[in-house]
Structures are given as C-alpha cells and as structure tokens.
Amino acid sequence: MKLEVNISGYPKQMEVVNATEEEVAFIGGVGCGKTHIGAECVLDRMLKHPGANALVTAPSYRILDMATIPKYELIFPAELIKRKKTRPYPEWELITGAHIYFFSTDKPEGIVGGEVAFAHMDEASLSPYLAYTNVKKRMRQRDKDGAPYPYQMWITTTPKQLNWIYLEFSKPAAGKKLVQASTRDNSYRTRDEIDAYIEKLHLNEAEMRQEIEGSFELLAGSCLFDKESLDRQLRQSCNETLEVREGCIHIYKEPVVGLRYVAGADCAGDNEGDSSDLVIMDAQNGEEVAELFSGNDMPADVFAKRSFELLQEYNNPLFAPERNGTVGGIVIQKFIDMEYPALYIDNNGRQGWYTTANAIPPKIGRLTLLKEYEEAVRLRRTIVHSSDAIGEMSTFIMNKSGKYEAMGSCHDDRVMARAICWQMMKHKQHPKVGFMSIRRVATNY
C-alpha cells in the first residue's frame, strides 16, 4: 500500500511541525487550528517512525469524543488505521503495528502503563499539572533495536489559566518552545469569517487578548487575585512536590514532630463536577505542606478516611471542613465518629466551617474570607505549592451580581479550601492528645 500524506499549515502551524524541541506548546486563540496541527504533528512523526506509539489527552472524555478524536479521524487516513477500540479507553492500532492511546486527564493518576514516543495534550490549560508530569513519564519507548525515539510532546490550548503551562513555557527554557498564534493568523478562513465569528463572541478587551490573540490574561470583570502576585507565586514556589500518593495526595513538606499545623477543606457541593480539597499549612509561616484533592468521583466517606489519616501524620492539626452541603455533613460526622481531637468549632458550638454571604462579627462572611486570603497571597504570607491552585485563582472573578466565583467551566475547590485553612491561622486551639497518640512513620523522627 502506498499513501500520499500532505502535512501542511499556515506559517505559525508549520513552525510547530518543524520544531525539534522535546516539548512544544502551541498557544492560540479559538479557531486558530490548535488541535488540527497537534494531530498533524503526531501523524508526521508516526509515519517517520513507524513503530512509535503516541499518547493523546484531553481534559475529559466528552472533549475527546466531541473535539479531539474527530479531528484525528479527519487527519489520519482511514487506510492507516487497522483497528479501533473504545473500551476501557479509546485506542487505535495502525497498520504499522503502532498504537495511539487516548486518555482523559480528569483522573491523571490513571495515565500509566504503555510506553510511547510522542504525546499530544489537547486543551491542556484545563488539565492538571500531574497529568503533564505523568504523560512525560510515559515517553520512554525504544525501537526494536533498543534505541530511544526522538521523543516529542505537543501542547495545544487556549490559555484559560495562569497555571503550569504559563510557568513552564512563558519564559525561554532549554528543550521547550512556545509558539503563540492569533485567531486572525488562520489563513484558511477569510477575514470576513473571522470578524463575524469574533463579533458573535461579544468579548471585552482582556477576553479578546486571551480568546483571540492567545495571550495569558486575567479575565472578565474583576479577578480577585492580581497577575503579578500569581506570577510570583508560580515562579518561586509552585510544583515543589516531594511525593504524590495515589494521584490525589501531594506532600510538599514532610511532617515535623512537635510543629503546629492547621488545615481546612472545601467539601464538594451538590453540583455535578464538584470536588473536595483538603489543605494543610504550617501554622508558623503559612506554607502549604500537604494537600488531598478528591476529584469528582471520590465518595465522601473515602475522602474523610484519607483526610483523617493524612491529618494524623501532621500532628492532628486544628481542622475546619466546610459543612455546607451533603458531603460536608458526612465528612464532619465521620470525623466525630473517628474521635478526631481537633475539629474546628465555631462561636455557636457547631463543628466545621459554614460559608455564608452575610455574617455578623465575630463570624466571617464569604467575601471577608476570600479578601483575607487574597491579601495573604499578595503579601506572600502564605506559600502556594500547587500550580493548579494558582490556575483556579486566575479564573476566580466577580460576576455581574458582585459575587466572586469560578469563571465558566472552571473550578474554585482549591481556592476555597485554602481560604478556610488561612482562617485557622488565627486560632490557637490545640489537639488534646498526648505525643504517643499521633501515628507516625519512623523516618519522620
């Protein structure tokens, strides 16, 4: 069989295709052909290296099914595909014997197993940092003679957040290349088509710079956190992780016996897609030391159990789980049942933190809660180690009614958990336990 394949694109797209760096980020406005050229890069390299496998990701299987895979079906000649699987995850086998593995990054710990030579992360700004690191770990395939392939990863996205992509690619670095494109650069669409499309979006000035010009911005109305503060936190402290357990527990600093810690948790609400997040901070300097992020499919009792075990490692700190919603109530009751010794009690004698819009002092209202945490981030009274949390902060905006919330399809679980945890810095409540009641591993003494 002889196939004629034409790899083509406008100049910015061909700059991506011709790049030799191991990691190439194509950051661009909507409709500038990001997914298209990502798929062409994978096709080009797989044809040049017939035995090489590829890994393709998107933030969810819905995006894979609706956008990424259809683009691959358009780019890859049907004659080249020998077999397609849909379960347990989409996978293509090519006539060359190579495979393309399609993964969702909503469960980044699940990106394990097969070895690949090439990878494409589509709409990557909505994928967590752990997904990026796990994809890189898979790029270790060798050819039949045992020689390594010329590994490459392509990251294509509109810059939705100031997260790990901004951290990794906004400054020049060896082995990495950033290509930025505007929607207007797409020469395969007429200027009238592009102008009509942009007009329909009704974007403000900042949204135009992000959604059309492909630049990293803080968007829409008023963002609670300023870009300079987030940029500083990203570059000075983010992604300094000592250990990741089961894909959901991040250890930033090892526990120290006798040191005082505080903890807070945003428990999943009743909306689909909500997650629970637990953050532990050093009570002396506000530095984050550990985090448990549940994802959207961890049962409340499992989150409670894992939180309990993690908190024990850090000397049973004062802990305030948010009690709004069903999950919060379950988590608090589980902690009561397990006789946790340092559960936060409010001025009305109730366990847990209740987030409310209106509060009479000494209670703290939601806006004050958020403003005080923003000040801590801006003045570096707290040290943030998660680029995913910074990403959430960059899309935490004021809506038309004056309430701060996550923009669009973004989330705020990590923001709220940190804001609640920061409130615990004011309290001096100590666990009423003896030294020997704290379960620890020998290496921590």
C-alpha positions in Angstrom: 0.0 0.0 0.0 1.2 3.5 -0.9 -0.3 6.5 0.8 0.4 10.1 0.0 0.1 12.3 3.1 0.4 16.1 3.0 1.4 17.8 6.2 0.5 21.5 5.7 -0.5 24.6 7.6 -0.1 28.3 7.8 3.3 29.7 9.0 2.7 29.5 12.7 1.4 26.0 12.4 4.4 24.9 10.4 6.6 26.4 13.0 5.1 23.8 15.4 5.5 21.0 12.9 9.1 21.8 12.2 10.1 22.4 15.9 12.8 20.0 17.1 12.4 20.7 20.9 11.1 17.9 23.0 8.2 20.0 24.3 6.4 22.4 22.0 3.4 24.5 23.2 1.1 26.0 20.6 -0.9 28.6 22.5 -3.5 30.3 20.4 -6.9 31.9 20.1 -10.1 30.0 19.4 -10.3 28.7 15.8 -6.6 29.0 15.1 -6.2 25.3 14.3 -4.5 24.1 17.5 -6.0 20.6 17.7 -5.6 20.3 13.9 -1.8 20.9 13.9 -1.3 18.8 17.0 -2.9 15.8 15.2 -0.7 16.5 12.1 2.4 16.6 14.3 1.5 13.1 15.7 0.8 11.8 12.2 4.0 13.2 10.8 6.2 11.7 13.5 4.4 8.3 13.5 4.9 8.0 9.7 8.6 8.9 10.0 9.0 6.3 12.9 6.6 3.5 12.0 6.9 1.6 15.3 6.4 4.6 17.6 3.3 4.8 19.8 1.5 8.0 20.7 -0.5 9.3 23.7 -3.3 11.9 23.2 -5.1 13.6 26.1 -8.0 16.0 26.7 -9.4 17.3 29.9 -12.4 15.0 29.7 -13.7 12.1 27.7 -16.5 14.4 26.5 -13.9 16.7 24.9 -12.1 13.7 23.5 -15.3 12.4 21.9 -16.6 15.7 20.6 -13.4 17.5 19.5 -10.1 15.7 19.7 -10.9 12.3 18.3 -13.0 13.6 15.4 -10.0 15.8 14.4 -7.7 12.8 14.5 -10.2 10.9 12.3 -10.1 13.8 9.9 -6.3 14.0 9.8 -5.3 10.3 9.9 -6.1 8.4 6.6 -8.6 5.6 7.2 -6.2 3.2 5.3 -3.6 3.8 8.0 -5.9 2.6 10.9 -6.2 -1.1 11.4 -8.4 -1.3 14.4 -10.2 1.0 16.9 -11.1 0.2 20.5 -13.4 2.2 22.7 -13.1 0.2 26.0 -11.7 0.5 28.6 -10.4 3.7 26.9 -10.2 4.7 23.2 -7.2 3.1 21.4 -6.2 2.9 17.8 -3.9 0.3 16.2 -2.2 1.3 13.0 -1.2 -0.9 10.1 2.4 -0.3 11.2 1.8 -2.0 14.5 1.9 1.2 16.4 -0.8 2.4 18.8 -2.5 5.7 19.7 -3.8 5.8 23.3 -6.5 8.4 24.1 -6.8 9.4 27.8 -8.8 11.9 29.8 -6.8 13.9 32.3 -9.7 14.2 34.8 -8.0 11.2 36.5 -4.3 12.0 36.0 -3.2 9.1 38.1 -4.7 6.8 35.5 -2.2 7.8 32.9 0.0 4.8 33.4 1.1 1.7 31.6 2.1 1.9 28.0 5.3 3.4 26.7 5.1 6.0 23.9 7.5 8.1 21.8 5.1 11.0 21.2 2.3 12.8 23.1 -0.3 15.5 22.4 -2.1 17.2 25.2 -5.1 19.0 23.7 -6.9 21.9 25.6 -4.1 21.4 28.1 -4.8 24.5 30.2 -7.7 22.6 31.8 -5.6 19.6 32.6 -3.8 19.4 36.0 0.0 19.5 36.4 0.1 15.8 37.5 -1.3 14.9 34.1 1.6 16.7 32.4 4.2 15.0 34.5 2.6 11.6 34.1 2.5 12.0 30.3 6.2 12.8 30.3 6.9 9.7 32.3 5.3 7.6 29.5 7.6 9.0 26.9 10.3 6.3 27.1 9.6 3.8 24.3 12.5 2.3 22.4 12.7 0.9 18.9 13.2 -2.7 18.0 17.0 -2.2 18.3 16.7 -0.8 21.8 17.5 2.8 20.8 15.3 5.7 22.1 13.0 7.5 19.8 13.3 11.3 19.3 10.7 12.0 21.9 8.3 14.9 21.5 5.3 16.4 23.2 2.9 18.9 21.7 0.7 21.0 24.0 -2.2 22.8 22.3 -4.6 25.1 24.1 -6.2 28.5 24.5 -4.6 30.0 27.7 -7.5 29.7 30.1 -5.5 29.9 33.3 -2.2 31.1 34.7 -1.2 27.5 35.6 1.6 25.1 34.8 1.6 25.9 31.1 2.3 29.6 31.9 5.0 28.5 34.3 6.7 26.0 32.0 6.6 27.9 28.7 6.2 31.7 29.2 10.0 32.0 29.8 12.7 30.6 27.5 13.9 27.2 28.6 16.1 24.5 27.1 14.2 21.8 25.3 11.0 23.8 25.2 9.4 26.0 22.6 6.4 28.3 22.8 4.5 29.3 19.6 1.7 31.8 20.0 -1.0 32.4 17.4 -4.0 34.7 16.9 -7.3 33.6 15.5 -6.6 36.0 12.7 -3.4 34.1 11.8 -5.5 31.3 10.4 -5.2 31.8 6.6 -7.7 29.0 5.9 -10.5 31.3 7.0 -11.4 34.5 5.3 -11.1 37.8 7.2 -14.9 38.3 6.9 -15.5 34.9 8.5 -13.1 35.6 11.4 -14.5 39.1 12.0 -18.1 37.7 12.0 -17.1 35.0 14.4 -15.3 37.4 16.8 -18.3 39.8 16.8 -20.6 37.0 17.9 -18.5 36.3 20.9 -19.1 39.8 22.5 -15.7 39.8 24.2 -14.2 42.6 26.4 -10.7 43.8 25.9 -9.0 41.3 28.2 -11.1 38.4 26.8 -10.0 39.5 23.3 -6.3 39.2 24.2 -6.8 35.7 25.6 -9.5 34.2 23.4 -8.4 35.7 20.1 -4.8 36.7 20.5 -3.8 33.7 22.6 -2.1 35.7 25.5 -2.1 34.8 29.2 -4.6 37.1 30.9 -6.7 37.5 34.0 -10.2 37.7 32.6 -13.7 39.0 32.8 -14.7 41.7 35.2 -12.5 41.8 38.3 -10.3 38.9 39.2 -9.8 38.6 43.0 -6.1 37.9 42.6 -3.7 40.1 40.6 -1.5 38.7 37.9 1.8 39.9 39.5 1.1 38.1 42.7 0.1 34.9 41.0 3.1 35.1 38.6 5.5 35.5 41.6 3.9 32.5 43.5 4.2 30.4 40.3 7.8 31.1 39.7 9.1 31.0 43.3 7.3 28.0 44.9 4.9 26.0 42.7 5.2 22.3 41.8 7.9 21.7 44.5 6.4 18.3 45.4 8.2 15.7 47.5 5.7 12.9 46.9 2.4 12.1 45.2 0.3 9.3 46.6 -2.4 7.5 44.6 -2.6 10.6 42.3 -4.6 12.6 44.9 -2.3 13.3 47.9 0.5 15.8 47.4 3.2 16.1 50.0 5.1 19.4 49.8 6.9 19.3 53.1 7.5 16.3 55.4 5.7 16.5 58.8 7.9 17.6 61.8 7.1 16.2 65.2 6.1 18.9 67.6 5.4 21.5 64.8 1.9 23.1 64.8 -0.1 22.9 61.6 -3.6 24.0 60.6 -6.0 22.5 58.0 -9.1 23.4 56.0 -11.3 21.6 53.5 -13.7 22.7 50.8 -16.2 19.8 50.7 -17.9 19.0 47.4 -21.2 20.8 46.9 -24.3 19.3 45.3 -23.4 20.4 41.8 -22.1 17.8 39.3 -18.3 18.0 38.9 -17.6 19.5 42.3 -14.6 18.1 44.2 -13.3 18.1 47.7 -10.0 19.6 48.7 -8.0 19.4 51.9 -5.0 21.7 52.5 -2.6 21.6 55.5 -0.4 24.6 56.3 2.5 25.3 58.6 0.9 27.5 61.3 4.2 29.4 61.8 4.7 30.7 58.2 1.6 29.8 56.2 3.4 27.5 53.9 1.4 24.7 52.4 2.8 21.3 53.4 0.2 18.8 52.1 -3.0 18.5 50.0 -5.6 15.9 49.3 -7.7 16.6 46.1 -10.6 14.2 45.7 -11.5 14.6 42.1 -15.2 14.4 41.3 -15.7 10.7 41.9 -14.3 10.0 45.4 -17.1 9.1 47.9 -17.4 11.3 50.9 -16.5 8.6 53.4 -13.3 7.8 51.5 -12.4 11.4 51.4 -13.0 11.6 55.2 -10.9 8.5 55.8 -8.0 9.7 53.7 -8.1 13.1 55.3 -8.1 11.7 58.8 -5.0 9.6 58.0 -3.2 12.5 56.4 -4.0 14.8 59.3 -2.7 12.3 61.8 0.7 12.4 60.0 0.8 16.2 60.6 0.2 16.1 64.4 -3.6 16.2 64.3 -3.9 19.9 63.4 -6.9 22.2 64.0 -9.1 21.2 61.1 -12.1 23.1 59.6 -14.0 21.2 57.0 -16.7 23.2 55.3 -20.1 22.0 56.4 -22.2 23.5 53.6 -23.9 20.7 51.6 -24.3 17.0 51.9 -20.6 16.0 51.6 -19.5 18.4 54.3 -22.1 17.0 56.7 -20.9 13.4 56.0 -17.2 14.3 56.4 -17.8 16.1 59.8 -19.9 13.2 61.1 -17.2 10.7 60.1 -14.6 12.8 62.0 -16.8 12.9 65.0 -17.2 9.1 64.8 -13.4 8.6 64.5 -13.0 10.9 67.5 -10.7 13.4 65.8 -9.3 15.5 68.6 -9.0 19.0 66.9 -12.2 19.6 64.9 -12.9 23.3 64.5 -15.9 24.5 66.5 -17.5 27.9 65.7 -18.8 30.5 68.1 -22.2 28.8 68.1 -20.6 25.5 69.2 -21.0 23.7 65.8 -18.3 21.6 64.3 -16.9 22.7 60.9 -16.8 25.9 58.9 -20.0 27.4 57.5 -19.5 29.7 54.5 -22.2 32.3 54.3 -22.6 35.5 52.3 -23.7 37.5 55.3 -22.1 37.3 58.7 -22.2 39.4 61.9 -18.8 39.6 63.7 -17.1 37.6 65.1 -18.3 35.4 62.2 -16.5 35.8 58.9 -18.5 36.2 55.7 -17.6 34.7 52.4 -16.2 38.0 50.9 -14.0 38.7 54.0 -12.8 35.1 54.0 -11.7 35.5 50.3 -10.3 39.0 50.7 -8.1 38.0 53.7 -6.7 35.0 51.8 -6.0 37.2 48.7 -4.1 39.6 50.9 -2.0 36.6 52.2 -1.2 35.5 48.7 -0.3 39.1 47.6 1.9 39.7 50.6 3.4 36.2 50.5 2.2 35.5 54.0 1.3 32.1 52.6 3.3 30.0 50.1 1.4 28.2 47.4 2.9 25.0 46.0 0.2 23.9 43.6 0.1 25.5 40.1 -3.4 24.0 39.7 -4.5 26.2 42.7 -2.9 29.2 41.0 -4.8 28.3 37.9 -8.1 28.4 39.8 -7.1 31.8 41.3 -6.5 33.2 37.9 -10.1 32.4 36.9 -11.8 33.4 40.2 -13.7 36.5 39.1 -16.5 38.8 40.1 -19.8 38.1 38.4 -22.4 40.6 37.3 -24.1 40.4 40.7 -20.9 41.2 42.5 -20.1 37.7 43.8 -16.6 36.2 43.3 -16.8 32.7 41.7 -15.1 30.5 39.3 -15.4 31.6 35.7 -17.3 29.5 33.2 -16.4 25.8 33.3 -13.5 26.4 35.8 -13.5 25.4 39.5 -12.8 27.0 42.8 -12.4 24.0 45.2 -8.7 24.6 45.8 -9.2 28.4 46.4 -12.0 27.9 49.0 -10.0 25.2 50.8 -7.0 27.5 51.1 -9.2 30.4 52.2 -10.8 28.4 55.0 -7.4 27.0 56.0 -6.0 30.5 56.2 -8.7 31.4 58.8 -7.4 28.7 61.1 -4.1 30.6 61.4 -6.0 33.0 63.7 -7.0 30.3 66.1 -4.8 28.8 68.9 -6.9 25.7 69.6 -4.6 22.7 70.1 -5.4 19.0 69.9 -5.9 17.5 73.3 -3.8 14.4 72.8 -0.5 13.0 74.0 2.6 12.5 72.0 2.1 8.8 71.6 -1.4 9.2 70.2 0.0 10.6 66.9 0.6 7.8 64.4 3.8 8.4 62.6 6.4 6.6 60.5 9.9 6.0 62.0 11.7 8.1 59.3 10.0 11.3 60.5 11.6 11.2 63.9 
